[in-house]
Amino acid sequence: MTSNAHALTLHPATLPEVAAAAPAERRAARRRGARLVVHFAPLRPQAAQRLQAGRSEDASSGGLFVATHRPPPRRTVVRFEAFHEVAAGEEPVRGVGVVRWRRRWRRPRGFGVEILRISVADGERLERWLQERDEAAAETAGGAP
């Protein structure tokens, strides 16, 4: 059972404003390799919360690319849970984000989500996962310090 200590809240009145806002021209954080399984669903108070599944191999502290066969429309506010493929049993990273772009015709199909809300603990966990992936990639490439 999961704790609600890191529960996220986003007031429904803010959804139209957040979704309509123009995305930043440049990413605040660089994208890095990740191996995550991502479950997501539109964040709509009246909608059924049926989770869809995807994978991410490209993430940063500010967002992630989710490969999936059915990317949600742009400006959709979604809740997500990202699970580390290697660290089985570890708590997922939970957050709320907005779909900024989607890829429907090229492979891999999917969407880019900008993270809007994430707890401090989940943000630190995501950063640790990305750092571990960076270090593993450096060791494989022979560039470990």
N, CA and C atoms as an extended XYZ file, in Angstrom:
435
Properties=species:S:1:pos:R:3:atomname:S:1:resname:S:1:resid:I:1 pbc="F F F"
N         0.845       -1.186        0.000 N   MET     1
C         0.000        0.000        0.000 CA  MET     1
C         0.883        1.239        0.000 C   MET     1
N         0.478        2.226       -0.764 N   THR     2
C         1.272        3.433       -0.874 CA  THR     2
C         0.797        4.502        0.090 C   THR     2
N         1.730        5.301        0.518 N   SER     3
C         1.453        6.383        1.456 CA  SER     3
C         0.968        7.603        0.695 C   SER     3
N         0.100        8.374        1.297 N   ASN     4
C        -0.359        9.621        0.707 CA  ASN     4
C         0.476       10.804        1.179 C   ASN     4
N         1.617       10.533        1.801 N   ALA     5
C         2.468       11.599        2.322 CA  ALA     5
C         2.954       12.528        1.218 C   ALA     5
N         3.041       12.007        0.010 N   HIS     6
C         3.527       12.809       -1.106 CA  HIS     6
C         2.427       13.043       -2.128 C   HIS     6
N         1.184       13.099       -1.671 N   ALA     7
C         0.051       13.275       -2.576 CA  ALA     7
C         0.172       14.604       -3.313 C   ALA     7
N        -0.253       14.592       -4.568 N   LEU     8
C        -0.197       15.781       -5.398 CA  LEU     8
C        -1.579       16.376       -5.523 C   LEU     8
N        -1.657       17.691       -5.565 N   THR     9
C        -2.935       18.339       -5.781 CA  THR     9
C        -2.770       19.392       -6.859 C   THR     9
N        -3.744       19.452       -7.721 N   LEU    10
C        -3.791       20.467       -8.762 CA  LEU    10
C        -5.243       20.882       -8.854 C   LEU    10
N        -5.529       22.105       -8.507 N   HIS    11
C        -6.900       22.568       -8.487 CA  HIS    11
C        -7.480       22.508       -9.894 C   HIS    11
N        -8.676       21.910      -10.069 N   PRO    12
C        -9.268       21.785      -11.406 CA  PRO    12
C        -9.405       23.107      -12.143 C   PRO    12
N        -9.582       24.208      -11.435 N   ALA    13
C        -9.722       25.504      -12.099 CA  ALA    13
C        -8.446       25.916      -12.818 C   ALA    13
N        -7.303       25.380      -12.405 N   THR    14
C        -6.044       25.757      -13.046 CA  THR    14
C        -5.773       24.961      -14.312 C   THR    14
N        -6.497       23.873      -14.555 N   LEU    15
C        -6.210       23.014      -15.703 CA  LEU    15
C        -6.264       23.747      -17.040 C   LEU    15
N        -7.314       24.516      -17.349 N   PRO    16
C        -7.327       25.204      -18.641 CA  PRO    16
C        -6.163       26.172      -18.806 C   PRO    16
N        -5.802       26.897      -17.747 N   GLU    17
C        -4.697       27.847      -17.822 CA  GLU    17
C        -3.372       27.140      -18.086 C   GLU    17
N        -3.131       26.068      -17.369 N   VAL    18
C        -1.876       25.339      -17.508 CA  VAL    18
C        -1.775       24.715      -18.888 C   VAL    18
N        -2.834       24.089      -19.337 N   ALA    19
C        -2.813       23.409      -20.626 CA  ALA    19
C        -2.651       24.386      -21.784 C   ALA    19
N        -3.238       25.564      -21.670 N   ALA    20
C        -3.183       26.536      -22.749 CA  ALA    20
C        -1.878       27.317      -22.786 C   ALA    20
N        -1.135       27.312      -21.705 N   ALA    21
C         0.108       28.073      -21.643 CA  ALA    21
C         1.101       27.571      -22.687 C   ALA    21
N         1.820       28.479      -23.270 N   ALA    22
C         2.819       28.108      -24.276 CA  ALA    22
C         3.987       27.407      -23.602 C   ALA    22
N         4.501       26.343      -24.227 N   PRO    23
C         5.656       25.670      -23.637 CA  PRO    23
C         6.895       26.550      -23.721 C   PRO    23
N         7.812       26.313      -22.822 N   ALA    24
C         9.074       27.057      -22.838 CA  ALA    24
C         9.817       26.749      -24.136 C   ALA    24
N        10.486       27.740      -24.681 N   GLU    25
C        11.227       27.555      -25.927 CA  GLU    25
C        12.393       26.585      -25.772 C   GLU    25
N        13.014       26.584      -24.622 N   ARG    26
C        14.147       25.690      -24.370 CA  ARG    26
C        13.894       24.930      -23.085 C   ARG    26
N        14.372       23.708      -23.064 N   ARG    27
C        14.223       22.902      -21.856 CA  ARG    27
C        15.129       23.442      -20.759 C   ARG    27
N        14.622       23.414      -19.544 N   ALA    28
C        15.403       23.887      -18.406 CA  ALA    28
C        16.447       22.861      -17.990 C   ALA    28
N        16.192       21.590      -18.260 N   ALA    29
C        17.121       20.519      -17.880 CA  ALA    29
C        17.394       19.642      -19.101 C   ALA    29
N        18.625       19.162      -19.198 N   ARG    30
C        18.961       18.336      -20.354 CA  ARG    30
C        18.323       16.960      -20.233 C   ARG    30
N        17.974       16.406      -21.390 N   ARG    31
C        17.407       15.066      -21.416 CA  ARG    31
C        18.507       14.043      -21.214 C   ARG    31
N        18.134       12.973      -20.539 N   ARG    32
C        19.096       11.921      -20.252 CA  ARG    32
C        18.435       10.572      -20.460 C   ARG    32
N        19.277        9.565      -20.591 N   GLY    33
C        18.770        8.212      -20.756 CA  GLY    33
C        18.015        7.761      -19.521 C   GLY    33
N        16.953        7.038      -19.745 N   ALA    34
C        16.158        6.492      -18.641 CA  ALA    34
C        15.563        5.176      -19.116 C   ALA    34
N        15.265        4.307      -18.187 N   ARG    35
C        14.566        3.065      -18.510 CA  ARG    35
C        13.384        2.970      -17.561 C   ARG    35
N        12.272        3.562      -17.995 N   LEU    36
C        11.109        3.674      -17.136 CA  LEU    36
C         9.877        3.079      -17.812 C   LEU    36
N         9.041        2.460      -17.028 N   VAL    37
C         7.712        2.064      -17.461 CA  VAL    37
C         6.785        3.140      -16.915 C   VAL    37
N         5.938        3.693      -17.771 N   VAL    38
C         5.108        4.827      -17.379 CA  VAL    38
C         3.634        4.475      -17.537 C   VAL    38
N         2.857        4.712      -16.491 N   HIS    39
C         1.401        4.603      -16.548 CA  HIS    39
C         0.866        6.023      -16.482 C   HIS    39
N        -0.125        6.332      -17.315 N   PHE    40
C        -0.651        7.693      -17.355 CA  PHE    40
C        -2.137        7.686      -17.650 C   PHE    40
N        -2.798        8.772      -17.281 N   ALA    41
C        -4.224        8.963      -17.553 CA  ALA    41
C        -4.511       10.461      -17.554 C   ALA    41
N        -5.483       10.887      -18.374 N   PRO    42
C        -5.886       12.297      -18.330 CA  PRO    42
C        -6.374       12.654      -16.942 C   PRO    42
N        -6.059       13.856      -16.521 N   LEU    43
C        -6.479       14.341      -15.208 CA  LEU    43
C        -7.728       15.186      -15.408 C   LEU    43
N        -8.855       14.521      -15.384 N   ARG    44
C       -10.137       15.200      -15.542 CA  ARG    44
C       -11.017       14.761      -14.392 C   ARG    44
N       -11.536       15.701      -13.616 N   PRO    45
C       -12.335       15.328      -12.440 CA  PRO    45
C       -13.498       14.402      -12.758 C   PRO    45
N       -14.167       14.588      -13.897 N   GLN    46
C       -15.333       13.790      -14.208 CA  GLN    46
C       -15.008       12.557      -15.046 C   GLN    46
N       -13.796       12.400      -15.497 N   ALA    47
C       -13.455       11.287      -16.385 CA  ALA    47
C       -13.033       10.049      -15.606 C   ALA    47
N       -13.296        8.911      -16.204 N   ALA    48
C       -12.808        7.656      -15.629 CA  ALA    48
C       -11.290        7.671      -15.722 C   ALA    48
N       -10.635        7.211      -14.698 N   GLN    49
C        -9.178        7.274      -14.635 CA  GLN    49
C        -8.555        5.963      -15.113 C   GLN    49
N        -8.807        5.584      -16.333 N   ARG    50
C        -8.240        4.362      -16.891 CA  ARG    50
C        -6.785        4.617      -17.283 C   ARG    50
N        -5.887        3.896      -16.640 N   LEU    51
C        -4.465        4.088      -16.912 CA  LEU    51
C        -4.060        3.425      -18.215 C   LEU    51
N        -3.189        4.105      -18.945 N   GLN    52
C        -2.572        3.546      -20.145 CA  GLN    52
C        -1.102        3.328      -19.822 C   GLN    52
N        -0.449        2.498      -20.614 N   ALA    53
C         0.953        2.187      -20.351 CA  ALA    53
C         1.836        2.675      -21.493 C   ALA    53
N         3.067        3.014      -21.139 N   GLY    54
C         4.062        3.422      -22.111 CA  GLY    54
C         5.445        3.183      -21.544 C   GLY    54
N         6.461        3.565      -22.301 N   ARG    55
C         7.854        3.420      -21.863 CA  ARG    55
C         8.571        4.733      -22.120 C   ARG    55
N         9.544        5.007      -21.274 N   SER    56
C        10.352        6.195      -21.478 CA  SER    56
C        11.823        5.817      -21.419 C   SER    56
N        12.563        6.262      -22.422 N   GLU    57
C        14.016        6.097      -22.413 CA  GLU    57
C        14.683        7.462      -22.532 C   GLU    57
N        13.897        8.506      -22.299 N   ASP    58
C        14.362        9.877      -22.482 CA  ASP    58
C        13.636       10.736      -21.453 C   ASP    58
N        14.356       11.214      -20.446 N   ALA    59
C        13.709       11.984      -19.388 CA  ALA    59
C        14.651       13.046      -18.850 C   ALA    59
N        14.071       13.980      -18.114 N   SER    60
C        14.829       14.993      -17.394 CA  SER    60
C        14.002       15.372      -16.181 C   SER    60
N        14.521       16.263      -15.367 N   SER    61
C        13.759       16.705      -14.201 CA  SER    61
C        12.557       17.550      -14.614 C   SER    61
N        12.524       17.998      -15.857 N   GLY    62
C        11.429       18.839      -16.326 CA  GLY    62
C        10.410       18.150      -17.196 C   GLY    62
N        10.693       16.910      -17.624 N   GLY    63
C         9.733       16.224      -18.485 CA  GLY    63
C        10.269       14.904      -18.987 C   GLY    63
N         9.450       14.235      -19.797 N   LEU    64
C         9.856       12.962      -20.355 CA  LEU    64
C         9.107       12.681      -21.642 C   LEU    64
N         9.700       11.833      -22.471 N   PHE    65
C         9.037       11.330      -23.662 CA  PHE    65
C         8.455        9.976      -23.297 C   PHE    65
N         7.168        9.776      -23.595 N   VAL    66
C         6.501        8.506      -23.310 CA  VAL    66
C         6.122        7.866      -24.638 C   VAL    66
N         6.737        6.728      -24.937 N   ALA    67
C         6.400        5.987      -26.144 CA  ALA    67
C         5.143        5.177      -25.874 C   ALA    67
N         4.121        5.379      -26.702 N   THR    68
C         2.851        4.681      -26.560 CA  THR    68
C         2.127        4.707      -27.902 C   THR    68
N         1.267        3.733      -28.126 N   HIS    69
C         0.536        3.670      -29.398 CA  HIS    69
C        -0.563        4.722      -29.512 C   HIS    69
N        -1.060        5.208      -28.376 N   ARG    70
C        -2.153        6.176      -28.385 CA  ARG    70
C        -1.784        7.413      -27.570 C   ARG    70
N        -0.992        8.311      -28.137 N   PRO    71
C        -0.637        9.523      -27.381 CA  PRO    71
C        -1.854       10.429      -27.197 C   PRO    71
N        -2.023       11.003      -26.009 N   PRO    72
C        -3.144       11.922      -25.786 CA  PRO    72
C        -2.943       13.214      -26.577 C   PRO    72
N        -4.015       13.954      -26.797 N   PRO    73
C        -3.906       15.222      -27.534 CA  PRO    73
C        -3.015       16.233      -26.811 C   PRO    73
N        -2.446       17.160      -27.586 N   ARG    74
C        -1.668       18.251      -27.008 CA  ARG    74
C        -2.522       19.003      -26.004 C   ARG    74
N        -1.872       19.536      -24.990 N   ARG    75
C        -2.482       20.324      -23.917 CA  ARG    75
C        -3.321       19.492      -22.953 C   ARG    75
N        -3.297       18.164      -23.073 N   THR    76
C        -3.996       17.326      -22.108 CA  THR    76
C        -3.179       17.272      -20.828 C   THR    76
N        -3.800       17.522      -19.704 N   VAL    77
C        -3.129       17.398      -18.409 CA  VAL    77
C        -3.266       15.948      -17.988 C   VAL    77
N        -2.142       15.329      -17.658 N   VAL    78
C        -2.129       13.908      -17.299 CA  VAL    78
C        -1.481       13.707      -15.935 C   VAL    78
N        -1.912       12.663      -15.260 N   ARG    79
C        -1.196       12.211      -14.073 CA  ARG    79
C        -0.380       11.016      -14.541 C   ARG    79
N         0.772       10.804      -13.924 N   PHE    80
C         1.612        9.693      -14.352 CA  PHE    80
C         2.300        9.042      -13.173 C   PHE    80
N         2.673        7.802      -13.382 N   GLU    81
C         3.498        7.037      -12.455 CA  GLU    81
C         4.601        6.415      -13.284 C   GLU    81
N         5.838        6.647      -12.926 N   ALA    82
C         6.977        6.086      -13.642 CA  ALA    82
C         7.671        5.084      -12.728 C   ALA    82
N         7.887        3.898      -13.263 N   PHE    83
C         8.524        2.819      -12.519 CA  PHE    83
C         9.885        2.535      -13.137 C   PHE    83
N        10.896        2.394      -12.319 N   HIS    84
C        12.242        2.077      -12.781 CA  HIS    84
C        12.271        0.616      -13.205 C   HIS    84
N        12.751        0.323      -14.421 N   GLU    85
C        12.783       -1.052      -14.913 CA  GLU    85
C        13.700       -1.943      -14.112 C   GLU    85
N        14.793       -1.407      -13.633 N   VAL    86
C        15.800       -2.222      -12.957 CA  VAL    86
C        15.546       -2.322      -11.453 C   VAL    86
N        15.141       -1.235      -10.829 N   ALA    87
C        14.949       -1.205       -9.375 CA  ALA    87
C        13.550       -1.689       -9.026 C   ALA    87
N        13.299       -2.964       -9.236 N   ALA    88
C        11.979       -3.537       -8.955 CA  ALA    88
C        11.648       -3.381       -7.476 C   ALA    88
N        10.411       -3.081       -7.194 N   GLY    89
C         9.966       -2.939       -5.817 CA  GLY    89
C        10.117       -1.542       -5.256 C   GLY    89
N        10.818       -0.665       -5.945 N   GLU    90
C        10.972        0.710       -5.470 CA  GLU    90
C         9.707        1.499       -5.802 C   GLU    90
N         9.388        2.451       -4.944 N   GLU    91
C         8.204        3.289       -5.160 CA  GLU    91
C         8.297        3.986       -6.522 C   GLU    91
N         7.161        4.156       -7.209 N   PRO    92
C         7.192        4.892       -8.480 CA  PRO    92
C         7.316        6.391       -8.249 C   PRO    92
N         7.703        7.082       -9.290 N   VAL    93
C         7.694        8.545       -9.293 CA  VAL    93
C         6.318        8.949       -9.801 C   VAL    93
N         5.609        9.736       -9.008 N   ARG    94
C         4.264       10.177       -9.383 CA  ARG    94
C         4.281       11.676       -9.641 C   ARG    94
N         3.498       12.095      -10.631 N   GLY    95
C         3.427       13.511      -10.914 CA  GLY    95
C         2.258       13.867      -11.804 C   GLY    95
N         2.176       15.137      -12.117 N   VAL    96
C         1.175       15.680      -13.022 CA  VAL    96
C         1.932       16.485      -14.063 C   VAL    96
N         1.530       16.334      -15.313 N   GLY    97
C         2.192       17.060      -16.387 CA  GLY    97
C         1.212       17.425      -17.484 C   GLY    97
N         1.706       18.142      -18.470 N   VAL    98
C         0.876       18.520      -19.606 CA  VAL    98
C         1.559       18.035      -20.884 C   VAL    98
N         0.758       17.502      -21.797 N   VAL    99
C         1.270       17.027      -23.085 CA  VAL    99
C         1.605       18.252      -23.920 C   VAL    99
N         2.877       18.401      -24.262 N   ARG   100
C         3.314       19.557      -25.050 CA  ARG   100
C         3.410       19.244      -26.538 C   ARG   100
N         3.670       18.009      -26.877 N   TRP   101
C         3.734       17.614      -28.282 CA  TRP   101
C         3.502       16.115      -28.371 C   TRP   101
N         3.171       15.655      -29.553 N   ARG   102
C         2.999       14.223      -29.734 CA  ARG   102
C         3.502       13.799      -31.100 C   ARG   102
N         3.901       12.573      -31.175 N   ARG   103
C         4.410       11.977      -32.412 CA  ARG   103
C         3.469       10.826      -32.757 C   ARG   103
N         2.718       11.003      -33.832 N   ARG   104
C         1.729        9.988      -34.191 CA  ARG   104
C         2.115        9.189      -35.422 C   ARG   104
N         2.951        9.705      -36.288 N   TRP   105
C         3.195        9.045      -37.567 CA  TRP   105
C         4.582        8.434      -37.688 C   TRP   105
N         5.524        8.885      -36.898 N   ARG   106
C         6.869        8.284      -36.892 CA  ARG   106
C         7.008        7.405      -35.676 C   ARG   106
N         7.930        6.507      -35.761 N   ARG   107
C         8.176        5.618      -34.623 CA  ARG   107
C         9.391        6.096      -33.856 C   ARG   107
N         9.432        5.971      -32.571 N   PRO   108
C         8.332        5.461      -31.767 CA  PRO   108
C         7.238        6.507      -31.611 C   PRO   108
N         5.985        6.055      -31.678 N   ARG   109
C         4.861        6.950      -31.416 CA  ARG   109
C         4.875        7.307      -29.932 C   ARG   109
N         4.386        8.495      -29.618 N   GLY   110
C         4.348        8.886      -28.211 CA  GLY   110
C         4.135       10.367      -28.039 C   GLY   110
N         4.505       10.845      -26.854 N   PHE   111
C         4.279       12.255      -26.556 CA  PHE   111
C         5.323       12.765      -25.567 C   PHE   111
N         5.527       14.079      -25.614 N   GLY   112
C         6.401       14.749      -24.665 CA  GLY   112
C         5.547       15.392      -23.599 C   GLY   112
N         5.865       15.119      -22.341 N   VAL   113
C         5.096       15.685      -21.236 CA  VAL   113
C         6.005       16.579      -20.404 C   VAL   113
N         5.540       17.784      -20.140 N   GLU   114
C         6.240       18.708      -19.247 CA  GLU   114
C         5.720       18.456      -17.839 C   GLU   114
N         6.613       18.210      -16.899 N   ILE   115
C         6.209       17.956      -15.517 CA  ILE   115
C         5.801       19.274      -14.865 C   ILE   115
N         4.571       19.283      -14.324 N   LEU   116
C         4.045       20.471      -13.655 CA  LEU   116
C         4.109       20.354      -12.140 C   LEU   116
N         3.786       19.174      -11.628 N   ARG   117
C         3.750       18.942      -10.183 CA  ARG   117
C         4.405       17.602       -9.883 C   ARG   117
N         5.319       17.641       -8.935 N   ILE   118
C         5.977       16.420       -8.483 CA  ILE   118
C         6.449       16.698       -7.055 C   ILE   118
N         6.343       15.713       -6.195 N   SER   119
C         6.787       15.939       -4.808 CA  SER   119
C         8.305       16.020       -4.777 C   SER   119
N         8.824       16.592       -3.724 N   VAL   120
C        10.278       16.688       -3.560 CA  VAL   120
C        10.897       15.291       -3.557 C   VAL   120
N        10.296       14.372       -2.805 N   ALA   121
C        10.831       13.008       -2.721 CA  ALA   121
C        10.830       12.329       -4.087 C   ALA   121
N         9.753       12.505       -4.858 N   ASP   122
C         9.698       11.883       -6.182 CA  ASP   122
C        10.683       12.544       -7.146 C   ASP   122
N        10.836       13.860       -7.049 N   GLY   123
C        11.813       14.551       -7.886 CA  GLY   123
C        13.228       14.083       -7.598 C   GLY   123
N        13.538       13.894       -6.319 N   GLU   124
C        14.863       13.392       -5.941 CA  GLU   124
C        15.065       11.958       -6.423 C   GLU   124
N        14.012       11.126       -6.340 N   ARG   125
C        14.107        9.738       -6.807 CA  ARG   125
C        14.356        9.708       -8.320 C   ARG   125
N        13.628       10.524       -9.086 N   LEU   126
C        13.826       10.584      -10.534 CA  LEU   126
C        15.247       11.025      -10.855 C   LEU   126
N        15.727       12.040      -10.175 N   GLU   127
C        17.096       12.524      -10.411 CA  GLU   127
C        18.117       11.438      -10.093 C   GLU   127
N        17.896       10.684       -9.024 N   ARG   128
C        18.812        9.583       -8.671 CA  ARG   128
C        18.815        8.511       -9.757 C   ARG   128
N        17.623        8.158      -10.260 N   TRP   129
C        17.542        7.158      -11.333 CA  TRP   129
C        18.304        7.626      -12.571 C   TRP   129
N        18.141        8.900      -12.925 N   LEU   130
C        18.828        9.431      -14.105 CA  LEU   130
C        20.338        9.461      -13.893 C   LEU   130
N        20.767        9.831      -12.685 N   GLN   131
C        22.196        9.848      -12.368 CA  GLN   131
C        22.791        8.441      -12.446 C   GLN   131
N        22.069        7.461      -11.903 N   GLU   132
C        22.548        6.071      -11.977 CA  GLU   132
C        22.669        5.615      -13.427 C   GLU   132
N        21.719        6.015      -14.261 N   ARG   133
C        21.768        5.649      -15.693 CA  ARG   133
C        22.957        6.328      -16.366 C   ARG   133
N        23.214        7.605      -16.044 N   ASP   134
C        24.374        8.305      -16.585 CA  ASP   134
C        25.668        7.599      -16.218 C   ASP   134
N        25.789        7.214      -14.944 N   GLU   135
C        27.005        6.548      -14.484 CA  GLU   135
C        27.186        5.191      -15.161 C   GLU   135
N        26.109        4.434      -15.327 N   ALA   136
C        26.191        3.136      -16.010 CA  ALA   136
C        26.600        3.312      -17.457 C   ALA   136
N        26.064        4.334      -18.116 N   ALA   137
C        26.428        4.599      -19.520 CA  ALA   137
C        27.894        5.008      -19.631 C   ALA   137
N        28.385        5.803      -18.671 N   ALA   138
C        29.785        6.224      -18.685 CA  ALA   138
C        30.716        5.019      -18.484 C   ALA   138
N        30.340        4.113      -17.604 N   GLU   139
C        31.149        2.916      -17.378 CA  GLU   139
C        31.186        2.044      -18.615 C   GLU   139
N        30.044        1.891      -19.269 N   THR   140
C        29.979        1.087      -20.499 CA  THR   140
C        30.845        1.693      -21.590 C   THR   140
N        30.855        3.019      -21.660 N   ALA   141
C        31.634        3.716      -22.688 CA  ALA   141
C        33.111        3.826      -22.296 C   ALA   141
N        33.449        3.384      -21.107 N   GLY   142
C        34.839        3.459      -20.663 CA  GLY   142
C        35.244        4.832      -20.163 C   GLY   142
N        34.244        5.687      -19.884 N   GLY   143
C        34.554        7.046      -19.451 CA  GLY   143
C        34.318        7.284      -17.985 C   GLY   143
N        34.261        6.228      -17.200 N   ALA   144
C        34.020        6.417      -15.770 CA  ALA   144
C        35.221        7.054      -15.106 C   ALA   144
N        34.993        7.985      -14.174 N   PRO   145
C        36.125        8.647      -13.496 CA  PRO   145
C        36.895        7.684      -12.600 C   PRO   145
